Amino acid sequence: MSTPTIPVTKTTHSNLANFNMNEIAFGKHFTDHMLVADYEDGEWKNVAIKPFSPIALDPSSAVLHYGQTIFEGIKAFKNDKGEFVIFRPDQNLIRFNVSAARMEMPQVPEWLFIEGMKQLINVESGWIPTTPDSSLYIRPFMIATDPYLGVRPSLTYKFMIILGPSGPYFSAPMKILIEQKYTRATPGGVGFAKNGGNYGASLHPVELAKKKGFDQILWTDANEHKYVEEVGVMNVMFVIDGKVITPSLERGTVLKGVTRDSSIILLREMGYEVEERNLSVEEIIDAHKKGVFQEIFGVGTAAVVSMIKQLAHGDYLMDFDPENMPIANALKLALHEIRMGRKADKHGWMVKI
Ligand SMILES: Cc1ncc(COP(=O)(O)O)c(C=O)c1O
């Protein structure tokens, strides 16, 4: 289907002039407009860009009871050439539709997801922060809207895109606890999907870890808590004896991160060996005892590359110097340079708006 021009209703009271682009708190501020679309009778309709506002939902809406909801997180930037670019939104569309299929929700076509996002960003171009390392965070999501309390897939849905300016995301090096009781995802479950319930279920164990003085959890497999999976809401990478190792996707319990995929490609291009495989806590501790556990970092859209300064397994503490993580730092710089247009985008990752 060719891309329809989406009707735009402009706000009469923009918040842009009053917004301080130098004081941006992630996730708290949204732009003036949003994209909305309804799924009814097997098709997407009522697609529109309108002033950002609360939405009315019937209290019996399926999403409020059974969690039929999925989302994505993407960033747009103003690069050094002054162009507005989005990082690999095609990958987020693929993942969104993988999540939709798992949650028995309808597929969202490219014209609605990608073109809708571009048209919305065009309307909001004044909201893209230009301060170094800032971006415009893009949050597409879909919710089940049937006013019905029976447990079955909804017949109606709402797809929306909202945008929020995002400041330079400095993530302080983290202290991480290896989780030995709770589980984020199980084989056969929904860990590979970006559905809301995964995140709700993670809150309690993360709060328990915070009470013990940690910033986040290193999730381990559901059966034995033996193999590592993800760190908080990021994919995780280890450098052991010069090799980069990241948990494989095959059990369906690790989200297929766009940053993870991009990192694997870039690290291999830089000449590093990257292994996607099961990595046990035992192997990690053994490597630490031998002095060959060199780096550990998280990768994800929000913070891109996040250094980890301490990893704990019960009382056994493994400490790292974030300044002395050459691979993590080189990866961070490479991703940044591609986004800013300083380095050739040979894979065509940057999509111009
Ligand atoms: C559970 C989880 N893992 C990993 C990631 C990193 O994925 P991406 O690089 O696509 O942001 C995210 C964030 O989207 C996430 O929510």
The ligand as an SDF file (V2000), in Angstrom:
LIG
                    3D

 16 16  0  0  0  0  0  0  0  0999 V2000
   14.2890   -6.4920   27.9390 C   0  0  0  0  0  0  0  0  0  0  0  0
   15.1240   -5.7030   26.9910 C   0  0  0  0  0  0  0  0  0  0  0  0
   16.2710   -6.2260   26.5640 N   0  0  0  0  0  0  0  0  0  0  0  0
   17.0700   -5.5760   25.6960 C   0  0  0  0  0  0  0  0  0  0  0  0
   16.7210   -4.3220   25.2030 C   0  0  0  0  0  0  0  0  0  0  0  0
   17.6110   -3.6280   24.2360 C   0  0  0  0  0  0  0  0  0  0  0  0
   17.0320   -3.6160   22.9570 O   0  0  0  0  0  0  0  0  0  0  0  0
   17.3040   -2.4320   21.9410 P   0  0  0  0  0  0  0  0  0  0  0  0
   18.7620   -2.4260   21.6850 O   0  0  0  0  0  0  0  0  0  0  0  0
   16.5220   -2.7870   20.7320 O   0  0  0  0  0  0  0  0  0  0  0  0
   16.8530   -1.1860   22.5980 O   0  0  0  0  0  0  0  0  0  0  0  0
   15.5260   -3.7310   25.6460 C   0  0  0  0  0  0  0  0  0  0  0  0
   15.1300   -2.3980   25.1670 C   0  0  0  0  0  0  0  0  0  0  0  0
   14.4810   -2.2890   24.1610 O   0  0  0  0  0  0  0  0  0  0  0  0
   14.6980   -4.4360   26.5400 C   0  0  0  0  0  0  0  0  0  0  0  0
   13.5350   -3.9170   26.9500 O   0  0  0  0  0  0  0  0  0  0  0  0
  1  2  1  0
  2  3  1  0
  2 15  2  0
  3  4  2  0
  4  5  1  0
  5  6  1  0
  5 12  2  0
  6  7  1  0
  7  8  1  0
  8  9  2  0
  8 10  1  0
  8 11  1  0
 12 13  1  0
 12 15  1  0
 13 14  2  0
 15 16  1  0
M  END
$$$$
